[in-house]
Amino acid sequence: MQTGSAGGSLKYGFHDSVIAFTLVDGNGDVRTFAADDPDTDFFYACGVAAGLCGIITDIRLKLTKTFGVRGTQQTYPLTPLGDS
């Protein structure tokens, strides 16, 4: 969560569902930040600061409709290099 690398595609990612979180900062204070706060700078910074703003202890997520993923998968036998 705190590295900002929890994506899945260019369009959808885990962080899109986060609406608030609670963290314990370096002073030991418990602080809560939300996407609908008047000043969202700290909310967005803490989500990707790799723990520099504190340790996240609670995350509030918004529920979204599920979506189906379509595609195909093909596998091929592995052959050593040089073999035909």
Residue, then its C-alpha position, 0 to 999 in steps of 0.5 A: m500500500q505505502t509504495g504506491s505500486a499496487g496497480g493492475s493496469l493503466k486504468y484500474g488500481f488498488h489505490d483508486s478504491v482507497i477513500a481514507f486511512t489512519l496512520v501512526d506518525g513519528n510522534g506516536d500520534v494517530r491521524t486519519f486522512a480522507a480523500d474528501d478532506p478540504d486539503t488532500d495533499f497529505f492524504y495523497a502523499c502518505g499513500v505513496a511515501a513508503g512509510l515516511c509519513g507514518i505507519i498505516t494501521d487502517i484503510r477505508l475502501k469504497l466498494t465498486k462493481t466487479f468487472g470481468v476480464r476477458g482474454t486468452q492464454q497460450t502455453y508452449p512447451l519449454t525447449p532448451l536453446g539450440d534444440s529444434 
